[in-house]
Amino acid sequence: MSHQTLPHPAFAEIGDDEIEQIRAFNRFYTNRIGVLDRAFMDTPYTLTEARVIYELAAHGTTSASRLTEELSLDPAYLSRLLKSFTDTGLLETTRDPADGRGRLLQLTLRGRGVATDLAQRSRQRIAALLEPMSEDGRRDLGAAMASVQTLLSGGKSTAPITIRPHRIGDMGLVISSQAKAYTETYGWNGEYEALVAEICAAFIRNFDPAREHCWIAERDGTFLGSIFLVKGSTEGTAKLRLLHVDSAARGEGLGSKLVNECITFAKSADYRRLELWTNDILVSARRIYVAAGFTLENEEAHHSFGMDLMGQIWALDLAALTSGNAVSA
């Protein structure tokens, strides 16, 4: 009678296709970077030995117990590996002054030379992998790998959020992210996606870099938000449009930072007034506008995006604005 392993109840909702996709990726990636080679990167060391050498070099001084915990290695196996490093002159040990029975580990001069060589070989191999790719391809790869690391670690990325000018392809991200967010959160229909698409198309078609700007926020190459400043219908007036912060960046002050960028640019471009149109149900955005000094000038009921809404016009007197009025991030 054949033995069949039954799935754990906690894994019942995980599909076989999802599992096989990750297994296939593991096979592809380990083969692509050569970790299955017995001689890691044409050196006498295995992948595990090279990883231990890297950790020893990174820590400077550490202990066997710390290495065991960080690398999830069997203590007996690690002990044999460290002994071989000591026998070949790569590693030296000293008594731990904080624990008379403990030993501290550090690479010798020869060991540090081996660590440097391994690092250089690793960088060269990665450079060879990236060399055929375009700049956009390398950026997308980095973002994808950062997302994998964040998801598998079960936490949020610790990388900082960066804010940059728009580039080719960003308008599609703006349209998609806003359409999905407002549909999921407020139940708005496709009319809103059409409106965002029209605003983005007009911005690209009529873009005046001296008087208009778009800011894109991202972390590890992943789109997190945006804001636009465009010329208004009257001289000296600019419009703030399409402020959006993705749920992955909520609570980090990104909305305030984007509004500050918009205000700072509007002042530098000699606008005297900054206007925006919003709806009263967008409470979080309105709080940011109030903190920045905007005041409500007009509101009017309307039926848009499949909903009965209360539209609002807010304005900021840039001529009267001082540096102390900026939004606190």
N, C-alpha and C positions, 0 to 999 in steps of 0.2 A: 504494500500500500504506500503510495507516494505521500510525502509530507508537504503540506501546503500551508504557507504562512498567512494567517488571517490579518486583515488590516486593523490597525488600532482604531478604536471608535473615534478618537479625536481627529483622525486623518480622513474620516469618511467623506468629507465634502471636497477633498483635494482630488481633482481628476487625474486619470492616468496620463492624459495628454500634457498636462502641466508638469508632471514629474518627468516624463520622457523628454520634454523640451529642455529642461535643466540638465538632465543627464547628457543629452546630445551636445549642449553647449559646453559642458565640462570636458567631454571627449575632444571636441574641436579645439578649445582653448589650451588645454594641457599639451596637446600635440603641436599646436601652432607656436607656443613659446618654448618648446623643447624641454619641458620639465620631466618627461619620461625617459630622457637620455640618462644612462647610468653615470656618464661623465658629464656633470652639469656644466654647460657652456665651455666644453673642451678643457675642463680642469679635473684634477683628481678627486673632486668632492661631489657628493650626491646633493640633491636639492635640500634635504634636511640638514646636512652638514653646513651647506652654504647659508641656510637661514639662521642657524645657530651662530655662525661666525658674524653674520650681519647684526644680530641682536647684541652680541658681545661688544661689537664696535660701536653700536648706537648708544649703549648704556655706559660704556667706559668701564665702570665697575658694577658688578651685579652678583647675584647668588644663584646657585643651582635650583633652589626652590622657586625663585622668581621666574627663571627660564622655563621650568616645568609647567608653571601655571600659565604663563603667557603663550607658550607654544603648544600646550596640551600634549606634552610628550610623556611617555612612560618614564618614571624616575630611574629605573634600572638601565634602560636604554640610553638615556641622557648621560648617566654616570659613565657608562662605557665610552660614549662619544667624547666626553670631556677628558677622560683619561688618555684617549688616543691623541687629542689635541695637545695635552701636556707632554706626552712622550715625544711628539714631533716638534716641540718647541714653539707651538702657536699660542699656548696658554700658560699663565702662571697664577698661583693662588696665594693668598695671604690670609692671616687670621682676621676675623671680623672683630674690631674693637668693641662693638656693641654686644657681641655674643661670642664668648670665648670658645664655644664648641663649633661655631660656624666658620665657613671659609668664603672669602670674596674672590671673584674671578675677574681677570682682565687679560686682554690680549697682550702678547709680547710685541716687540718691534716687528718681528717677522710676521706675527699674526695680524698686525695692523696692515702690513704690506699685502698679505693675502686678501684681507677684507677690501682694501682699495682696489685691487685687481679684479675681484669679483664684482664690485660695484661698477667699475668701468666696462666690464664685459656685458653686464646687464643693461647698462645705458646704451651701449652700442647695438645690442640685439633689438631693443625697443625702438631705437632710432631707425633701424633697418625695416622694422615693421611699419613705422609711420611714414617713412620716406615716400612711398608711392601715393599716399593719400593727399587730397587737397586740404587746404586750411580748414574749410568747412567740415570736411570729413573727420579731421583730427579733433576739431572742437566737438562734433557730435559724439565721437567715440569717448572723449573724456567725460562728457555729460552723462552718457549712458552708463559708464563704469561707476561714476559717482552715485547715480541713482541706484544701481545694483548694491553698492556698498551700504548706502543709507537704508534701503529696504531690508537687506539681510541682517543688518545690525539692530533692527527693530526700533530705531530712533531717528530723530531729525538730524540733518546734516549740520555740522558745526561751521561749515564754510560761510564766509561773509556774503551778504547780498551786495551785488554790484549794480550800478545804474549807468547805462551807456546810451548814446544816440542810436536811433533806429538804423537798420540796414536792410538789404534786400531779403525778403521772406518774412520780415517781422509783422507785416500787416495781416498776413494770414493767421499768425498766432494770436494777435489782438482780437480779430473777429471771432475766431473759434473759442478762445477762452471766455470772452465776454458773453457770447451767445449761450454757451453751456452753463455758465455760472448763473445768469439771470433766469434761465429756464428752470434750472434745478432749485434755485432759492426762492424765486417769486412766481414761477409759473408763466413767465412771459412767452409769447409765441414767436414765430419766425420773423415778425415785423421788426423786432428789435435787432436781430441779426442783419436784416437788410439795411437798417439805419446805420449800424456800425460800419458795414461794408461801404456804404455811400460816403460816410465821413472819412474813412481811410482812403478811399479812392480819390476823393477831392483833395485830401492832404498831399498825396503823392503827385497828383496831376498838377497842382498849383504851388508846390512847395517853394517857399521863400526862406532860405536858411538864415537870412539876416533878421527875419521877423517872426519865424515860426520854428517849432522844435517838437520832437517826440522823444520821450525818455522810456527806455525799456529796462526793467529790473529783472535780474536773473541770479540764480545761485548754481554754481557748478554747470553753467550753460543751460539750465532749465528756466524757462520763462516763468516769472512770478508776478508781473504787473506792468502797467504802463500808464502814461498820461500824455496829453497833447496840449500845445499852445498854438492857436491859429489866429490870424488877423480877424478882427470883428468887422461889422458892417459900417462902423463910423470911424473916423480918423482918431487915433489915439486910444482905441479900445481893442483889447485882445480877448479871446475866449479860451477858457480852460475846458478841455473836453476829454471824455472817456477815461476818467480816473478809474483804475481797477487794480485790486490786490487779490491775488490768488489765495485760496484758503490755506495753502501750505506756508504762507508768510504772514498770516494774521497774528496780531499781537506783538509784532516786531517794530512797529513805528514806520513801516514802509509807506503807508498812505501819506503820512505827514511829510516824509522826506520827498516824495514825488511832488506834492503840492508846493513845498519850499523851492524845489528846483524850478517849477513853473513860475512862481512869483519872482524869484531872483532873475530869471531870464527876461521876464516881462519888463522889469525895472531897467535892466541893462539895455533893452531895446527901445527904451524911452516911451513905453506905453504909459498912459495916465490912469487907465481903468481896466480892470480885469473882471469879466463876467463869466457866469456858468449857468447852465440849466440842469436841474435835477428833479427828482420826485421825492415827496415827503417820506415815503417808506424806506428810503435809503438812509437810515438813521446814522450809521457809522460814518458815512461820507460827510453828512451834514455836520457832525461833531467836528470833523477835521476842518471844514470850511469856517465854522464859527471860531475855532481856536486860531485860525490864520487871520481873522479880522473881517471876513466876508459878512455882509448884512443882507437880510432878506428884503427884496424890493417889490416882488410881485408873486402872486400864485394864482393858478387857474386850473379848474378841474378839466380833465380831458379823458378820452377813451383811446388808449393806444396799447399795442402789444397784447391785445386780448383782455385788457384789464381797465377798470375805472380807476384813474390815478389823479393825484394832485401835483401838477407841475409847478416848479418854483424857479424864479430868477434870483440869483445871488450875485452881489458885486463887491469889489474891493477897490477902494480909492488908493491907487499906487502912489500918487503924488504926496499923500499925507502919511504914507506908511514909513515907519522908522525901522531900523534893524531889530529893535526889541520886540516888534510885532510878529516876527517869524514864528512858525509853528515849532513847538518843542518836540523833538523826535524822541 
